[in-house]
Amino acid sequence: MRDINLEAAIWHLFTSTEFFEDAACECEKTMEWFGTLAVKRHVANLGRNNQIYDTLKRRASEFRRGAELAKLGDYEFIWEISDSIRGDARGFMEQALRSWMTDSEEREFNNVRVARILAYSSQITSALNNAMTAADSFSDSDPDRPERADDDDGFPGDAIVQVYTCYSDLDEEGFWRLPVPLPEYRINTSIGCKTGNIVPSTGVWYPATGLEKHSLTFAIKGLRMPPAFRVVRTEEELEAEGIWSGAETVAVATTWHPVEPVLARSEVDKDLWAKAGEPCPKAGIWQASDVTASERVFSTGETMGNLGSAYGLTVWRRLRDS
């Protein structure tokens, strides 16, 4: 059975500004390791080695800038930067590092340090791909959709769990760790956004199709909502047929609902207070701060009542759903 709390937590991890910042830190750590070794071997001033050092330094700065932009709701820059890291890595591997590195040092550089940067960048890219492009390549009314319109460039089915498990098992430093216990999430069915419509809020969304052969998605406020992708044949099924590719998927229009964290009671109470005369922020049963007052039901947007409280202007606290 699919664990929505686990899947939602991983989606939140891969799209968090903290994850983007960690990618920057990986670039910096590799840059410092590379620079220290180059100085030790008296090769720091050889041109191509300086290019590697400078590229890592620039990428660290760009990941940080991408994190800052993401805080403002703009994910395009971090998406573009994460996708470009593969080209950097290919360029690093083409350099004659063995002319001054030992075999073990070269393996550490390419297979450990650069591989960690790639691990971050590839998950960021996959987590953002569909939010950035899938809606534009999908059209219910066009039978001649672009060739790759049915390809899920994110995490088909429950692939995000497989990816997280694979990398976290290999990670000795614990750089991909989810909270323990996992946060609890709920699907807010009172809010819906159809494929192709403008996304009302940035976050993780659940498809009305359900998760069987489908996945959650990340969507960005102001962009268009992507389609859901149904897995037709899994990666394992294709490999059994001698086809080495990702899962085969088909894009389908659906309605999406936001996946929201369930707050602890203390957190809920802390935020849900309202004064008399203000619009009710959330429907439910409310109680005035004068504990002798009876409970009342208010609807979202309804004006909070003034009971002439002994404390002056009546202040209401939300107790629970009605």
C-alpha angles and dihedrals in degrees: 000000000000116000106219092187091057095044094046091048091053092047089051090048096051093047098042124113087231089062090050090050090050089054088055090051091052090054091050094048091050091046091052093046091048094046094047091051093046092052091048090054092043093240100110093112097051105116104235093045089054087053091057092048092047093046092054090047092050093047091052089054092046094050088053092049089049090053091052092049091048089056086060092049098260111122100163097093096049089046093053094045094048091051092052095058092083090064091050091052092051089051092051092052091053092061121099094246093151089068087077107007126076118239091256092049092051090049090050091050097047104026100037114019101033089037090059091052089049090050091057095042095047093052092047090050094048093046092053102035099089093042090055103040117004098086092052093054095046128080127165092203098048114082090188098062116171114283095257098038090110094050116106105220091184127057110314116214110332094337092123090068091049091050094048093047093048095052098037090052090053094044112096095177096057097236093148106051127144122212117274114250097031117244114258116239134194132199110239101214091176087078121057135173123187125220108275095023123113112273110242098202137014116247147075117324135197122220121234086226088073124235099281103118088348136085142218116259140208115235130187126222112252096021125094121271113254125229123258117252121224116206108234096175125009124230089252092052091051092048089053086059092049094256112132108200141096123286117301109242141175124213117235132183115241145151116263129209126200118254107222133187115250105235124219114253091253090055093048094049092046092060103033106075124121136183126227111275094028122110114260107258095205134012117248145083114322133186129203117241087247096087092209089067119102121243120263136196117233128184123221108278095014114133112258111240129242112228096180090252120203085239092060118247109034115254118198130207122200112236106179147316116301 
